[in-house]
Amino acid sequence: MSGHSKWATIRHKKGAADAKRGQMFTKLIKEISVAAKTGGSDPESNARLRTAILKARSENMPKDNIERAIKKGSGEMEDSTFYELTYEGYASGGVAIIVDTLTDNKNRTAGEVRSTFTKLGGSLGTTGSVAYMFQTKGVIAYDEEKYSEDEILEVALELGAEDISSEDGIIEVITEQGDFNSVLEGLQEAGFTELSAEITKIADTMVSLDLDGTRKVLKLIERLEDLDDVQQVSSNLEIPEGFEDEE
C-alpha cells in the first residue's frame, strides 16, 4: 500500500488549493446526481449515494450543493444524462493506469483521455488490459498530527477494517468495498474526522521507476485528473523514497 499512501499524501498537500476545490465540487455533484438517479434519493437505502455524500462532506461541500445535486439526479430539477466510462492504459515505464469518468458526451471524453495519454508518453489499452491488476477498496485518510495510528487502529479493526498504515503524516484505513460506509460512519461516531474518504482501486503489485520516470507518470496522472469528466485515476506507480525532496 505504500505507493498508494505516498501519492495520497501528495494529493492532500496539493488539494488545498481553491482552484482544485471548485473542480472537485463539480465532479462530486456529477457523482451525487448519478447515484440519486440510479438508486433513488434516500441515502439510507442507496449505498452509492451515501458514499458520494460522505465524500462531499469530507471535502467541505456546502449542504445546499449536495441537496441540489440529489434533486437533479432524482428528477426534481432538470438534469443531464451522464454515462460511466472506464479507460485502461499504460504510462511510460509500463505503469498501469485506470481512468474512471462520468460524462454527458462520450466522444468528447474519449478524445480528451486519448489525447492526454498520447501527449504525455502513454497509450490507451483495451478493456480488461490492466483492470485485473487492481482491487476495489475503501480508503479513509486521517491527519497523523491530530490522531495516532494506535487509537484509530483499535476502533477501525473493531468496525471491520482490513488494514491500517501510516506514511508521511497520513494514516490510511483500508476496507473492503462493502464495509466502507459502516467503517467510515463508525469512525466518525467515535470522534475521528477524516481528510478524505473514497472507494478507489488499489494495485496488487507496484511498479518502481527512477525519479524522472516517476515525475513523467505523475504529470500524466495530474493532467488526467484535471479533465472535467474524469472522476478518478488509479495507477500501480510506486513513489520512490526522496521523491518530494527533489521536486
Buried (B, 14 or more C-beta within 10 A) or exposed (E): BBBBBBBBBBBBEEBEEEEBBEBBBEBBBBBBBBBBBEBBBEBEEBBBBBBBBBBBBBBEBEEEBBBBBBBBBBEEEEBEEBEEBBBBBBBBBEBBBBBBBBBEEEEEBBEBBBEBBEEBBBEBBEEEBBBEBBEBBBBBBBBBEEBEBEBBBEBBBEBBBBBBBBBBEBBBBBBBBEBBBBBBBBBBEBEBEBBBBBBBBBBEEBBBBEBEBBBBBBBBBBBBBEBBBBBBBBBBBBBBEEBEEEE
